[in-house]
Structures are given as C-alpha cells and as structure tokens.
Amino acid sequence: MLPMSEIKALIVDDEQHCIEALQTMLQKKCPGVTVVAGARSVKEARTLVEELQPDLVFLDVEMPHQNGFELLKLFDKINFDVIFTTAYEQYALKAIKFNALDYLLKPFSIKELQDAIEKFREKRSGSLPREANDSPLEVFLQNMKTLQQNHKKIALPTINGLVFMPVQNIVRCESTGNYTKIFFTDKKHLMVSKPLKEFEELLTDINFFRIHNSHLINLQQMQSYIQGEGGFALMSDGTQVEVSRRRKAEFLKKAMHF
C-alpha cells in the first residue's frame, strides 16, 4: 500500500444517518482520511466544496430535488475526485462503470470502502496505467452532457488519451473479446478497450441496437434490411451485418419506429 497522505473528504447524502455511518467507517477503518463536513443537498454541497476544497467527495446519486450529477455540472473545473454512493444500480451507475469511476453500491462493506480509498490514492500518485488515470470524471461528464444535446458526442478512451467523436458518425461497433472495434462513416475504425456490452448500455437509448452478440449498429446508418433466417442489416459503409434470429423481431420493431 502507498504511504498514508492526508485526504480531506466531504460526504454528500440527503440522509443524515448515512452521512454519520460513512463518517464512522472512515474514521475507524480508513487511516489518513479526514471528513471535513457532510452536506444533505446539492446547494449545501456546492458551498462546502468551494469553502473547504476537499480532495475527495462521497456523492450520493439519488437525492430529492437535485441528484448527485447536478452538483458536478455546477463546476467549470472539478478539482476533486468522486466516489459515488447509491442504492440503485440504474443507467447512471452503468455510465459510471463505463468510464471507470469509483462507486459504492449501498450497503457496502468496509473492505469495499478501503479498496475505493486505495484506488483513489493510486490515481493521485499516478501509479495506475495512463488510460485508467486519464480524467475519468471529465469523460463521464462529457458523455452525460453531450449525449443529451443535438450534436451528440462520445468520449472514447484509448491508450493515447481521449477521442471525441460525434455519435452520428458511428456506423457500428463490433465485439472483439474485451475490446470493441468502432467503425465510422469515413471508413476509419478505432479499437477501444471496453467490451461491447458497455457501449450497448450507453447508446441503446439513442437509436443503437444490438442485432447480434457481436454487433451493435447505429440505426440511423442502416440503409436496408435483407430478409433471411435472421437476415442482414446493410449499413451505410457497405457492410452487411448479420441479425441474430432471436433478436430479429425486436430489431424489426425498433427499426420501424426509431
């Protein structure tokens, strides 16, 4: 383990008993972590972040009025790291995992908390591989913001850094084990060290469909459907992508109404 440098932590949770429970765990089981404050709302948390300049924020995802992500959108530059805490494994948590952010699923164990703290120390020390240390919070925010805009872009982590690509320029994604090969409208492709399932979770709501265990396609880049047992989707780049027989009915329904 790395030497214990002091970590200033802020806990943001709308439930006071959750703040107190996490503070007790940190005090008793995580040496070197000092809880500087607790906040029960986004408004209060913003003020405390600006006043106390914490190194680490434990941020509850589900809160009334404004959720945890709304807090992050208030800052032009984020000078702290985040460990999300949530009781709900929903789309947001999937997006978090896609971008390699730390998270704790309530109720979490002391070991899980200690592992998250150690990962934070490793990030700060620069001992993680470059890709894992490449501003994952900024990647997450970029995806959360731009996927809601007209000109949607996605931040793709590669071994050399980040590539920002308009989603509309993606023709299809193909699984290659734990990696995904992404094909673009300009005939170029990019290999990303994330499995296809994670792209499916991020892109399905914006007119992508997984037509086969190995293929996720952009329905806006599909030119026609060729009948067959499962059939084939003819894409704008000229490729014919096989449609799984068991996914055929759902695919045709989605293709007719997207």
Secondary structure as UniProt FT lines:
FT   STRAND          7..12
FT   HELIX           16..29
FT   TURN            31..32
FT   STRAND          33..39
FT   HELIX           42..52
FT   STRAND          56..60
FT   HELIX           68..73
FT   STRAND          81..86
FT   HELIX           91..98
FT   TURN            99..100
FT   STRAND          102..105
FT   HELIX           110..125
FT   HELIX           131..133
FT   HELIX           136..146
FT   TURN            147..148
FT   STRAND          153..158
FT   TURN            159..160
FT   STRAND          161..166
FT   HELIX           167..169
FT   STRAND          170..176
FT   TURN            177..178
FT   STRAND          179..184
FT   TURN            185..186
FT   STRAND          189..192
FT   HELIX           196..203
FT   HELIX           204..206
FT   STRAND          208..212
FT   TURN            213..214
FT   STRAND          215..218
FT   HELIX           219..221
FT   STRAND          222..226
FT   STRAND          232..235
FT   TURN            236..237
FT   STRAND          240..242
FT   HELIX           245..247
FT   HELIX           248..257
//
